[in-house]
Amino acid sequence: MKYEMVIGLEIHVELGTKSKIFCSCSTQFGNKPNTNVCPVCLGMPGVLPVLNEKVAEYAVKAGLSLNCEIAKFSKLDRKNYFYPDLPKAYQVSQYDLPLCIGGYLDVSVGEETTRVGITRIHIEEDAGKLVHTQDGTLIDYNRCGVPLIEIVTEPDIRSAEQAVEFAKSVRNILLYAKVSDCKMQEGSMRFDVNLSVREQGAKQFGTRTEMKNLSSFKMLQKAIEYEYARQVKAVKNGERIIQQTRRWDETNNVSVVLRSKENAHDYRYFPEPDLLPVVLNDEVINSIKTSMPEMPKEKKQRYISQLSLSEYDAGVLTANSQLCEFYENILKEFNDAKTAANWVIVELMALINKSDTSIEEIKITASSMAQLLNFIKDGKISGKMAKDVLLEMFETGSSEDEIVKSKGLSQISDAGELEKIIDEILKNNQASVNDYHLGKKQAMGFLVGQVMRATKGAANPQSVNEILNKKLNN
Ligand SMILES: [Zn+2]
């Protein structure tokens, strides 16, 4: 019997607004616990929340970038549950009328492209954070009221690779749309996985479990693989899968039961009486639409048609918004798009991958890299020298200029200077000059070698060849 997995994802993303969703408290990450708080986000009696307009704007941007329809009327609801991270004992979310509906995203794994439907995107408030210590559990309410969007997909995903590709793609798109920093290590992007198994070809879904709060792509991949194997094993043993919420135990690489899964009615959703519905007209939606930056799909097409990049290069660059930004900043100071793409994708990416960092963490600035490429173009240094310089820039953060100077690397392209050296070489190697004139063309190679030796490899080989040719054939 062959089985397949059926996955739907719920992705929580913190929006990058400066203030919280219903009060003016800062959303800044990493501040002292319980300093970004006020009576509103602490849920004190008698306070009145007011929706931060930016939250609606950012959520609409997210919806548009994921091909959703934007609802002109949506409302906020209370989702009731009792837990210490939620001082009001309810979370303000959206239930039956979310802000964005019916989007999709195409994801490719290998040769296969699958369209993953997006059921809805709604806005809600984040909860506080529990900090477990030896002396007990502490609560930090700084995160309480930070705006979130929750992106809910259709159960269209069939493998861990597809799920990870989808998640990466959503992250990239939201970074382009500039609605979130999507920093997973800070909890700005978290995944819940709904997973069930069924016999391949079966029409009906199996019973699903939900795994909560996966906070990296690696965790997402591992948790899916584990949960699939666990369910298949259970089904093969004739056991019944129980609908439940599970937690991924990162230390032991297993999923463990958190609680039996609650249904929507357990939350006693009801309309939030203190907040007005979100009403948007065409004018507002269109003005947000026109303010959207270029998205990766369009950018890729433009790179191919305008910059003449290959489909592969354009794909690699646009698949990572930060890499793309870095590349475009190079082009502001260096005007050969293909060469720049090549250096970023081949040389720079190799350094990044080898050192296991990411583009946002590197010490090289785009401007510095542009100057390095200009050095090659102007014949100041060779391509080979530039690779060494790039490595040192990467490791030390020194500028291209400092390194070239300190290493005495500059290539001699100055014709006057080279001619002097070449005249000297010709004078001292009359035998080779005679050989050349007698038809032994390989003597030329010997003479080039002598020039390179005399300059310790710093002569621009192309210039040396040109000058030698001219002098020998005169
Ligand atoms: Zn507040």
Residues whose N, C-alpha, C, O or C-beta is under 5 A from the ligand:
A	BS01	ZN	C23 S24 C25 N36 V37 C38 V40 C41
